[in-house]
Structures are given as C-alpha cells and as structure tokens.
Amino acid sequence: MTGENPIRLGLLGCADIAPRRILPAVSATPGIDLVAVASRGLAKARTVAERHGATAVEGYERLLERDDVDAVYLPLPPGLHAPWVRRALMAGKHVLAEKPLTTSLADTLELTALARATGRVLRENFMFVHHCQHEHVRRLLADGAVGRPRLFSAAFAIPRRPPGDIRYDPELGGGALVDVGGYPLRAAQLVLGPGFRVTGAALRHESALGVDTGGTALISYGDGVLGQLSFGLDHRYTSRYSILGDTGRLTLEHVFTTPAGHRPVVRIDRQDHQEELVLPADDQCANAIAAFAHAVRHGPAHDDTIRVQAEAVDRLRRHATAQDDDTHKDTTARPNGAPNG
C-alpha cells in the first residue's frame, strides 16, 4: 500500500458504537475511507452505509472477500471476536477490534501470533489511552508532583443496563470483567507501566444472569507501588484514577469515556496546598483511528500491550476463581457456613 492511497476500511458489524462514534471519526480522519459496511441483514447495512457513501454487504464473510478492503473495524460482541478477527487476518486485512480483543488468553495469544505471521496490524480499541490527559499525568509524576508513587487506584463502573443487554449474555462474552474490568488494568499500564502482578481479586456473580456484575483486584509493582482496581455493571457511573505518593495525591476524573469537548481537570493535593490544572480538550476516538491508520502505514505492526493486557485479565480471573473455590470449600465444610469454635 502506498502512502498516497487512502486506507480502505470495512465495517464488520453495525453495533451502536460504530455509527455513533467510530464512523464519524473515520470520516474526519485524512487517509482512511469507509468503503463497505457488512451486517447479517442487508437492510441494516444499507442504513449505515448510505450515511457514509459506502457499499452495503450482506454477511461478514462477503466483506472479507472484497479486494477493495484493506482493513476492518470490528465492533461485534466480545464472544464473536476471536473467529472473525481470525478470518479477517487470514483474508489479509488489518484489524481494529473493539475491546476486549477476545475473551480468553489462549485466543489472544493465537491471534497476535497470526498477525505477526501474516504481517497485519492488529489493535485492541481502548480509545482512552489516546487522550492527551494521560501524558500530562505521566509528566507530572516524573516531575515529582506527588513525590514517590505509593498507591494507584482506579475505578470504572456504569449503571445497570436494560434486560437483554449483551453485557449480561454469557454466550456473547458478557460480564463486568470483560466489559469494564479491562479499563483499570489498562490504566495502570498506561500511567505506571506494564510491570505489575495481580496479587488478589474477587468477582461478584449474579446467578440469574450467569455473569459477573462487579469486581476488584489488587496489583503490585516490583518497586513497592500497590494498586486497587474496581469495576462494575450495577453502580453509579464512575470513571477515575488517582496516584497517592509520599508527598501528595493526584486525581483525575472522567478518564475512560472522555467526551471530545471535555477539558480534564487534574487535582493535586499536598499537605500545604491544593491545585487544579485544567487540560486541553482532546478527541480520543479520532486519535484512536489516526493511530490505527498510522500503524497500518508506518508501524509498529505489533503491539505487545495486547498480550500484557490479556495476561493481566487472565490472572485476575484465576485469582477470583481460586478465591471463590476457597470460599466454597470453607462454607461447605461447616453447617450453614458457621465459623469454627
């Protein structure tokens, strides 16, 4: 592909996030054009395609067969990601997939290896990492704004969704860990680096739904920094992180779904004074599309944060499962779960 030619993008599925956020960003980004829209039904594909001057295609496989598609954006439910990302890579397409890339570590490792083997770009669409506010935070920490970091805390939670929402469907990869749990983990990587261990976790399950609706995790870095991460699907909307250091605390609100016109406010609290830094507005969605297009044109082709993220989610899940097993053993070992003695 030459630098002068636009990247020809295909939409693999018409989930709400595509026409609401991604396609307007594609239209506003130089060097990338939407050329085809695929849905299981032609009528839905036409509705979306006509708004953007693209061709409607019935069926995902037919879009992948097109020679005029260089890359695809995939907003399907998480449980469908692995097979369609695999088919897209095998068809020679670059792939931008909504988070999470897959619902299992094994699938993620397989697909990242396949992307390397085929020479295709594979990206997981955590848009918030492309907002400039996080670079400002990293600079403040490097300049000693809170002294030596000691504790990182992050939370992302949303109110309960209507019945039938795919987040509550285990067959489609539902659950809080898959949907919102990845954000605090990715934020820890973004702000302090990837070298943490998940040392504990718990998930809250609703048996009627068959999925987890909330959770928490503890992480630790080799330099002694600890972390507390929380997430959920049945909560007041919360989207924040903070860093507590030995001389102060830095707090940033509305960090994960930041609107393009929002001016973030970094609050720094020290013993003798407080200050608020108002940052410039930024469009994380447009930045994410531009970053994907740049990777397709210039690299890097491979992004190791996908593997690191999948391994962290897998460790969190295994810690939570182990705790559930221990709790079950403890309560079933005694009548009514009564304590010993």
ChimeraX attribute file (.defattr): number of C-alpha atoms within 10 A of each C-alpha:
attribute: neighborCount
match mode: 1-to-1
recipient: residues
	/A:1	9
	/A:2	7
	/A:3	9
	/A:4	7
	/A:5	10
	/A:6	16
	/A:7	24
	/A:8	17
	/A:9	25
	/A:10	29
	/A:11	32
	/A:12	28
	/A:13	22
	/A:14	20
	/A:15	14
	/A:16	11
	/A:17	12
	/A:18	21
	/A:19	16
	/A:20	10
	/A:21	12
	/A:22	18
	/A:23	22
	/A:24	14
	/A:25	21
	/A:26	22
	/A:27	14
	/A:28	13
	/A:29	15
	/A:30	12
	/A:31	17
	/A:32	22
	/A:33	21
	/A:34	23
	/A:35	19
	/A:36	26
	/A:37	31
	/A:38	26
	/A:39	23
	/A:40	15
	/A:41	14
	/A:42	14
	/A:43	13
	/A:44	17
	/A:45	24
	/A:46	20
	/A:47	13
	/A:48	22
	/A:49	22
	/A:50	12
	/A:51	10
	/A:52	18
	/A:53	14
	/A:54	19
	/A:55	17
	/A:56	24
	/A:57	25
	/A:58	17
	/A:59	17
	/A:60	20
	/A:61	17
	/A:62	11
	/A:63	23
	/A:64	26
	/A:65	13
	/A:66	13
	/A:67	11
	/A:68	14
	/A:69	21
	/A:70	22
	/A:71	28
	/A:72	26
	/A:73	26
	/A:74	27
	/A:75	22
	/A:76	20
	/A:77	21
	/A:78	24
	/A:79	20
	/A:80	17
	/A:81	24
	/A:82	19
	/A:83	12
	/A:84	18
	/A:85	26
	/A:86	18
	/A:87	15
	/A:88	25
	/A:89	25
	/A:90	16
	/A:91	17
	/A:92	19
	/A:93	27
	/A:94	29
	/A:95	27
	/A:96	24
	/A:97	24
	/A:98	21
	/A:99	24
	/A:100	27
	/A:101	30
	/A:102	25
	/A:103	23
	/A:104	17
	/A:105	20
	/A:106	12
	/A:107	17
	/A:108	21
	/A:109	16
	/A:110	12
	/A:111	20
	/A:112	23
	/A:113	13
	/A:114	17
	/A:115	25
	/A:116	14
	/A:117	11
	/A:118	15
	/A:119	15
	/A:120	24
	/A:121	25
	/A:122	28
	/A:123	26
	/A:124	20
	/A:125	22
	/A:126	21
	/A:127	19
	/A:128	22
	/A:129	22
	/A:130	20
	/A:131	22
	/A:132	17
	/A:133	23
	/A:134	17
	/A:135	14
	/A:136	14
	/A:137	19
	/A:138	14
	/A:139	12
	/A:140	16
	/A:141	19
	/A:142	12
	/A:143	10
	/A:144	13
	/A:145	20
	/A:146	21
	/A:147	17
	/A:148	16
	/A:149	22
	/A:150	19
	/A:151	19
	/A:152	25
	/A:153	20
	/A:154	25
	/A:155	25
	/A:156	27
	/A:157	24
	/A:158	16
	/A:159	12
	/A:160	16
	/A:161	12
	/A:162	9
	/A:163	10
	/A:164	9
	/A:165	10
	/A:166	18
	/A:167	26
	/A:168	25
	/A:169	17
	/A:170	15
	/A:171	14
	/A:172	16
	/A:173	23
	/A:174	23
	/A:175	26
	/A:176	26
	/A:177	28
	/A:178	23
	/A:179	23
	/A:180	25
	/A:181	26
	/A:182	21
	/A:183	28
	/A:184	26
	/A:185	27
	/A:186	22
	/A:187	25
	/A:188	21
	/A:189	17
	/A:190	16
	/A:191	18
	/A:192	16
	/A:193	11
	/A:194	17
	/A:195	13
	/A:196	21
	/A:197	17
	/A:198	22
	/A:199	14
	/A:200	19
	/A:201	23
	/A:202	21
	/A:203	25
	/A:204	17
	/A:205	15
	/A:206	13
	/A:207	8
	/A:208	7
	/A:209	16
	/A:210	14
	/A:211	22
	/A:212	22
	/A:213	25
	/A:214	23
	/A:215	23
	/A:216	21
	/A:217	23
	/A:218	20
	/A:219	23
	/A:220	19
	/A:221	17
	/A:222	9
	/A:223	10
	/A:224	10
	/A:225	18
	/A:226	20
	/A:227	25
	/A:228	20
	/A:229	23
	/A:230	24
	/A:231	27
	/A:232	27
	/A:233	24
	/A:234	14
	/A:235	14
	/A:236	12
	/A:237	14
	/A:238	19
	/A:239	20
	/A:240	17
	/A:241	23
	/A:242	20
	/A:243	24
	/A:244	22
	/A:245	20
	/A:246	12
	/A:247	15
	/A:248	20
	/A:249	22
	/A:250	24
	/A:251	18
	/A:252	19
	/A:253	17
	/A:254	16
	/A:255	22
	/A:256	22
	/A:257	14
	/A:258	21
	/A:259	15
	/A:260	13
	/A:261	10
	/A:262	13
	/A:263	15
	/A:264	21
	/A:265	17
	/A:266	20
	/A:267	16
	/A:268	21
	/A:269	18
	/A:270	16
	/A:271	8
	/A:272	6
	/A:273	8
	/A:274	12
	/A:275	12
	/A:276	13
	/A:277	12
	/A:278	12
	/A:279	14
	/A:280	12
	/A:281	16
	/A:282	19
	/A:283	18
	/A:284	23
	/A:285	26
	/A:286	22
	/A:287	19
	/A:288	24
	/A:289	23
	/A:290	20
	/A:291	15
	/A:292	24
	/A:293	24
	/A:294	16
	/A:295	19
	/A:296	20
	/A:297	17
	/A:298	10
	/A:299	14
	/A:300	11
	/A:301	18
	/A:302	17
	/A:303	15
	/A:304	9
	/A:305	15
	/A:306	20
	/A:307	15
	/A:308	18
	/A:309	22
	/A:310	24
	/A:311	19
	/A:312	20
	/A:313	23
	/A:314	18
	/A:315	19
	/A:316	27
	/A:317	21
	/A:318	16
	/A:319	20
	/A:320	20
	/A:321	15
	/A:322	15
	/A:323	16
	/A:324	16
	/A:325	11
	/A:326	12
	/A:327	13
	/A:328	12
	/A:329	12
	/A:330	13
	/A:331	13
	/A:332	12
	/A:333	13
	/A:334	11
	/A:335	8
	/A:336	8
	/A:337	13
	/A:338	11
	/A:339	10
	/A:340	6
	/A:341	3
